Amino acid sequence: TSGTVAAFLTILGYSMYDTVIVFDRIRENVPRLPRATFSQIVNRSMSEVLTRSLATSFTTLLGVLSLMGFVLIVYGYGLARQAPAVVYAPPAWLRHLGTALTIPAFILVAAAYVPGTRIKRAVGHPMVLGVKVWAVAHLLANGAVADLVLFGSILVWAVVNYAAARRRDRAAGTVYAIGPASRDVRAVVIGLAVCAVFAFCLLCVLLGP
């Protein structure tokens, strides 16, 4: 099956990677350890590669589990929307406000990846702040139990994370450098473009109409 082939290729890739890295590490350690025997150099090289391989494997596993968790969240949220348990019904103006708030949320997230923006200088951690604004927007526009659980937990995480990050910045005296104003313009344009794509394409594909 395709799953078996994928698993075999993954194992083969890691094996080839480790083999190449072991020989390369032995080559590097030979001049570094002139008094050591060859067996000692091999043992030390393999120990170093093993530590690195475990870290790589753990990182890969963590990434796979995170992706699986995200898929399950989207799938479960989609199922919950089919038979929602409504806690409160937000008025139309509150829905419009929530929709409007997603625009600065995406701009803030985009600013996190454009270096030297005045946005980052002002807020410190625009991505986490953007997630916080995004969660608030969804809570304002949706009143079902699934929305309260999902976006409420995201909001709590973002609030705690942002407060901790700003506290670390103040303790370390961190000041973020700024560049030309064109970088802020770039962040705004990217944020608006991603917001449009996400709103009109991705949500329809993932969650349905």
C-alpha positions as CSV (number, residue, x, y, z in Angstrom):
1,T,0.0,0.0,0.0
2,S,1.0,3.6,-0.3
3,G,1.3,3.9,3.5
4,T,3.7,1.0,3.7
5,V,5.8,2.5,0.9
6,A,5.8,5.9,2.6
7,A,6.9,4.3,5.9
8,F,9.7,2.3,4.2
9,L,11.0,5.4,2.4
10,T,10.9,7.4,5.6
11,I,13.0,4.7,7.5
12,L,15.4,4.4,4.5
13,G,15.8,8.2,4.4
14,Y,16.6,8.4,8.1
15,S,19.1,5.4,7.8
16,M,20.9,7.0,4.9
17,Y,21.0,10.3,6.7
18,D,22.4,8.8,9.8
19,T,25.0,6.8,7.9
20,V,26.3,9.9,6.0
21,I,26.3,12.0,9.2
22,V,28.3,9.3,11.1
23,F,31.0,9.2,8.5
24,D,31.1,13.0,8.2
25,R,31.3,13.4,12.0
26,I,34.2,10.8,12.2
27,R,36.0,12.9,9.5
28,E,35.6,16.0,11.6
29,N,36.6,14.3,14.9
30,V,39.8,12.8,13.6
31,P,41.8,16.0,13.6
32,R,40.0,17.2,16.8
33,L,41.1,14.1,18.8
34,P,44.6,13.3,17.7
35,R,45.4,11.2,20.8
36,A,42.3,9.1,20.7
37,T,42.1,5.7,19.1
38,F,40.0,5.2,16.0
39,S,37.5,3.1,18.0
40,Q,37.1,5.9,20.5
41,I,36.6,8.5,17.7
42,V,33.9,6.2,16.2
43,N,32.1,5.7,19.5
44,R,32.1,9.4,20.2
45,S,30.9,10.3,16.7
46,M,28.1,7.8,16.9
47,S,27.1,9.1,20.3
48,E,26.9,12.6,18.9
49,V,24.9,11.5,15.9
50,L,22.6,9.5,18.0
51,T,21.8,12.5,20.2
52,R,21.1,14.6,17.1
53,S,19.0,11.8,15.5
54,L,16.9,11.5,18.6
55,A,16.3,15.3,18.6
56,T,15.4,15.2,14.8
57,S,13.1,12.2,15.3
58,F,11.4,13.9,18.3
59,T,11.0,17.2,16.3
60,T,9.5,15.2,13.4
61,L,7.1,13.3,15.7
62,L,6.0,16.6,17.3
63,G,5.3,18.1,14.0
64,V,3.3,15.1,12.8
65,L,1.3,15.1,16.1
66,S,0.7,18.9,15.8
67,L,-0.6,18.5,12.3
68,M,-2.8,15.6,13.3
69,G,-4.2,17.7,16.2
70,F,-4.9,20.6,13.9
71,V,-6.8,18.2,11.4
72,L,-8.8,16.8,14.3
73,I,-9.7,20.3,15.6
74,V,-10.9,21.3,12.1
75,Y,-12.8,18.1,11.6
76,G,-14.4,18.2,15.1
77,Y,-15.3,21.9,14.7
78,G,-16.9,21.1,11.3
79,L,-19.0,18.4,12.9
80,A,-20.1,20.6,15.8
81,R,-21.3,23.2,13.3
82,Q,-23.7,20.8,11.8
83,A,-25.7,20.6,15.0
84,P,-24.6,23.6,17.1
85,A,-25.6,24.0,20.7
86,V,-26.2,27.8,20.9
87,V,-25.4,29.6,24.1
88,Y,-26.2,33.1,22.8
89,A,-27.1,34.5,19.5
90,P,-25.0,37.6,18.7
91,P,-26.7,40.4,16.9
92,A,-25.8,41.3,13.3
93,W,-23.7,44.3,14.3
94,L,-21.6,42.1,16.5
95,R,-21.0,39.7,13.7
96,H,-19.9,42.6,11.5
97,L,-17.5,43.8,14.2
98,G,-16.1,40.3,14.5
99,T,-15.5,40.1,10.8
100,A,-13.8,43.5,10.8
101,L,-11.5,42.5,13.6
102,T,-10.1,39.6,11.5
103,I,-8.5,42.2,9.2
104,P,-6.0,43.7,11.8
105,A,-5.5,40.1,13.2
106,F,-4.1,39.0,9.8
107,I,-2.1,42.2,9.5
108,L,-0.5,41.5,12.9
109,V,0.4,38.0,12.0
110,A,1.9,39.1,8.7
111,A,3.9,41.8,10.6
112,A,5.6,39.0,12.7
113,Y,7.3,37.7,9.5
114,V,8.3,41.1,8.0
115,P,11.4,42.2,9.9
116,G,11.8,45.8,11.1
117,T,8.2,46.9,11.1
118,R,6.9,49.7,13.4
119,I,4.1,47.3,14.2
120,K,6.5,44.9,15.8
121,R,8.3,47.7,17.6
122,A,5.0,48.9,19.1
123,V,3.4,45.6,20.2
124,G,6.5,43.4,20.6
125,H,4.9,40.1,19.5
126,P,2.4,40.8,16.7
127,M,1.7,37.2,15.9
128,V,0.5,36.3,19.4
129,L,-1.5,39.6,19.6
130,G,-3.0,38.8,16.2
131,V,-4.1,35.3,17.4
132,K,-5.7,37.1,20.4
133,V,-7.6,39.5,18.3
134,W,-8.6,36.7,15.9
135,A,-10.0,34.7,18.8
136,V,-11.9,37.7,20.2
137,A,-13.4,38.3,16.7
138,H,-14.7,34.7,16.5
139,L,-16.2,34.9,20.1
140,L,-18.0,38.1,19.2
141,A,-19.5,36.6,16.0
142,N,-20.3,33.1,17.2
143,G,-22.2,31.9,20.3
144,A,-22.2,28.1,20.0
145,V,-20.6,25.8,22.6
146,A,-18.0,24.7,20.1
147,D,-17.0,28.3,19.4
148,L,-16.7,29.1,23.1
149,V,-14.6,26.0,23.8
150,L,-12.3,26.4,20.7
151,F,-11.8,30.1,20.5
152,G,-12.0,30.6,24.2
153,S,-9.1,28.3,24.9
154,I,-7.1,29.9,22.1
155,L,-7.8,33.3,23.6
156,V,-6.7,32.2,27.1
157,W,-3.5,30.8,25.6
158,A,-2.8,34.0,23.6
159,V,-3.4,36.3,26.6
160,V,-1.1,34.3,28.9
161,N,1.6,33.9,26.2
162,Y,1.5,37.6,25.2
163,A,1.7,38.8,28.8
164,A,4.7,36.4,29.5
165,A,6.5,37.5,26.4
166,R,6.1,41.2,27.1
167,R,7.3,40.6,30.7
168,R,10.4,38.9,29.3
169,D,11.0,41.8,26.9
170,R,10.8,44.3,29.7
171,A,13.1,42.3,32.0
172,A,15.7,41.9,29.2
173,G,15.3,45.5,28.0
174,T,14.5,44.3,24.5
175,V,13.9,47.0,21.9
176,Y,13.0,45.8,18.4
177,A,14.7,47.6,15.5
178,I,12.7,49.3,12.8
179,G,13.3,49.8,9.1
180,P,11.7,51.9,6.4
181,A,8.0,52.4,6.3
182,S,7.8,50.2,3.2
183,R,8.1,47.2,5.5
184,D,4.9,48.2,7.3
185,V,3.2,48.7,4.0
186,R,4.4,45.2,3.0
187,A,3.0,43.7,6.2
188,V,-0.4,45.4,5.6
189,V,-0.6,44.2,2.0
190,I,0.4,40.6,2.9
191,G,-2.1,40.6,5.8
192,L,-4.9,41.8,3.6
193,A,-4.2,39.4,0.8
194,V,-4.0,36.4,3.2
195,C,-7.2,37.5,4.9
196,A,-9.0,37.6,1.6
197,V,-7.8,34.2,0.5
198,F,-8.6,32.7,3.9
199,A,-12.1,34.3,4.1
200,F,-13.2,33.5,0.6
201,C,-11.4,30.2,-0.2
202,L,-9.9,28.2,2.6
203,L,-12.9,28.4,5.1
204,C,-15.3,27.3,2.4
205,V,-13.1,24.3,1.6
206,L,-12.4,23.2,5.2
207,L,-15.7,24.0,7.0
208,G,-18.3,24.2,4.2
209,P,-20.8,27.0,3.5
